[in-house]
Amino acid sequence: MILYLLTLAIALRAARGQTIISPEQLYNGIQSNAYDAIIDVRTLEEWNDGHIANATHVESLQLQTSIPDDILGCEGWCRTIVVYCRSGARAGVAIELMLESGFNGTIYNGQGVSQWTAAGYGLVDTESKAASCSVEVENVSSCSPLEAEPSAPSSMPSNQPDMSSPSSAEQRISMSFLSCFGVFLGSYLC
């Protein structure tokens, strides 16, 4: 029980301040090529059971101490990345690692395949796709400081949630509660 609470506290602390997108927003972004990388941080066994199309598999990124070669080159501010897992918790921890490692683009928590399939979207059984922003992909453009920072497509959430939308308001309240709960647990257990 203590281990479960400790894991929950770590995940909740990492998820504070992250923008969580819905399966519909993720799907729309995939359809419009809005993402430079879609990163699946689940285990190989989970990946082989099915994953979101066009994803790059970076097994257990949330447990690594450095950024793997698969996504080197995706650190720039002009990059838009989605990280997902089974439910969103491991994605939150992986995003925290990415931010601490110098990633400064837009990184969304795409939640997990649980939410994805519950929303009616399917999973695929394909090879891991090289992230379009990685150094492994030829002719990758780098972020230029002279470029204007790109604005998010209209289907993507802004940094300030639209409080008139019930889902945004509920999401903000949930994240506020979870953040406070995580701080409480983290303070109590650490």
N, C-alpha and C positions, 0 to 999 in steps of 0.2 A: 504494500500500500504506500509506504514512504517513497519507494523508488518510482511508483506511478506519479505521485504528487510532485516529486522532484523533476521528473521528465516533463510533466505538464507545466510546471513553473518555468523551466528553461524555454520551452516552446512558446509560452505566452509572453515572456520577456522579449524574445526575439521577434515576435510578431507585432509588437507595438509600433505604430506609425507606418506600417506597411499598407499599401493599397491592394485590397483584395478585389479581384474581378470575378464576375459571374461566368458560368459556363457559356452563356449567350454572348457575353462580351469577348470571351476567349475565341469562340467559334467565329464571330464576325471579324475579329482581328486576324485570324488565320486566313479567312476568305479574302481579306483585303491586303494581305502581306504586310501587316502593320508591325510584325515582330522580326527582329534580327535573330532571335533564338527563342526556342521553346524547350526548356530544360526539364527533363524527368529525373528526379533524384531518388527514385525507388530502387529496390534491389533488382538484380538481374532476373530472378525468378518472377517478380512482379511485372517487370518489363515484358518478359516473354509471354505472360498471360494476356497481354494487350496494352496498348498505349495510345496516346493522342497522336494523330497524323502529324508528320513533319517534325517530330520531337528529336532532340539530341539526348541520348542517355548518358548521364554522368552519375554513375552508381554511387549512392550514399554520399553525395557532395556535402551534406550537412555534417558528416563525421570527419571530413578531411581537414588537414591543417594548411593546405595551400590549394590554389586554383589549378585544376588539371589542364593539360594542353588543349583538350577538346574545346574549351571556351576562352582560351587566351586570345586577345584581340577584341573581345567583346566588352572591354572595360570602359570605353569612351562615353562621354555624356550624351552623344547623339544616338546611342544604342537603346533599343527597346527590347526588353527581355521578359519572358514569363517563366516562372519556376512553378512546378507542380509536383505532387506526390500522390498519396492515396486520399488524404483528407485535407491537406494544407499545412499541417503542423511541421513536418520535415521541410517543406518548402520554405516556411518562415525562418527556420534555423539556417538553411542554406543561403537564403537572401542576406541574413545578417553576416554570415561569413564572407559573402561576395562584397558587401558594403565595407566591411573591415579590411578587405584585401584590395580596395581601391576602385571597385566598380562604382561609377558615378552617373550612369545613365538612368533611364527609367526602368525599374524592375517591379513587375507585378507579381503578386501571389495568385496563381491561377487555381488555388485550392487543390482539388484532387480528382482522380478518376471516379471516386464515389459520387461526387457532385456532378461530374461530367456525364456519367451514364444515367444518373437519376433524372437529369434534364433531357434525356432522350438521345444523346449523341453516342456514336459508336466508337469502338476502339479498333486499332489496326494491329497487324502482326508484320511489321516491316523492319528493315535494318535501321539503326540509328542514323539520323541525318546529321551531317556536319553543319554546325551553326554557320549561317551566312556571314557572320562577323568574325569568325575564328581565323587565326593566322593560317590554318590548314586549307582554307578556301582561297583559290587564286583570284586575283583582281578585286580583292576586298578594298573598299575605299576607307580611308581613315577619317577620323573626326578632325575637321579643320576648325581652329578657333575663329576663323573669319565667317564660318557658316552661322546663320541664325539658328537658334535652338528650335527644333521642330515642335510644332504644336501637336497635341494628341488628336487622333481622328475623333470625329463626333461620337463614335460608338464606344470610345474609351472614357474611363472616368477621369475627372480632373482632380487636382490635389485637394480642392475644396468640395466636399460632397454636396449635392443638391438636396437640401433638407426638405424640400417639398415632396420628394420621392420617398414613399414609405420604406422601400428597401434600403435606400441610402441612410435614412434616419435610423432604422433598425440596426443596420450594419455599424454605424457610428456608435450607437449606444452599446451594442454587443462588444465592439472592440474596446470602448472605454471601460466597460465592466471587466473584460478579460485582462486588460492592461493593469487595472487596479488590483484585481485578484492575483495576477502574476507577480506584481510588486510585493503584495502581502505575503504570498507563499515564498517568493524568493528571499524576502527579508527574514521570514520565519525559519526557513530551512537552511539558509546559507550561513 
